Amino acid sequence: MSAAAVVVHDMPPSGGACTSCCLLLPDELPVVDLYTRDPQQVTCTVRHQAEMPVDNDGGESPFGWSTPT
């Protein structure tokens, strides 16, 4: 029986909720995974895509106004 390799994730930035390496919340990660602030020690290689594209409204402002042309 072999032990699975421990994955080291990048700590979420100050004020952030998601890890910088895989864009997941810490409570979505396996309990045995570790965190570090040193980018040289990060072993996570998975990067998830956001569920919603950043610009899905064709450039229209979320506040109801548009950029003048």
N, C-alpha and C positions, 0 to 999 in steps of 0.2 A: 504494500500500500504506500503510494508516494504522496507527499504533501504538495498542495498546489502552491505555486509561487505567489508570494505576497506582492500586491500591487501598491506602489506609492503614488499618491495623487498630489497635485499642486493645491495648496490651501486656497479657499476662496479669498479674493482680494478684500481688503478692509471695506466693510459696508456692503460687500457682495454676498450672494447666496449660493452661487454655483461654483464648482471647481473650474479652474482655468483650463485644465487639461482635457476633460471630457464633457464639460458643461452639464454636469448632473448635480443635484442637491446632495449634500453629505448623507442624508438619511436614505437615499436611493442606492447607495453603494454597499457592497458587502461589509459586514461588521469587522472582518479580519483585515481589511485594507487599511493602509496607513496614510498619513498626510505629512507634507513638508513645505517649508517656505523656500527651500533651496532648489532652484530649477534643475540643477545638475543631478539631483537624487530622484527626480520624477521618473517613474517607469511606466506610467499609464500611456498607452498609445492609441486609445479609442477616442474619437472626436464625434459627438452626436450633432446632428443638424437640428436647428430650431424647428418647432412644429409649424410655425407660421412665418412666412417670409417678412423681412423687415418692411418692405414697401409693397403693400398689397392693396393700396387705395389709389394708385396711379399718380402719386405725388400730392394728393389733396391733404390739407392739414387736418389732424384729428380734432382741431378746435373750430372748424367750419370756415376757415379762410384759406385762400390760395396765394401762392407767390405771384406778384404782378409780373406780367410778361412785357 
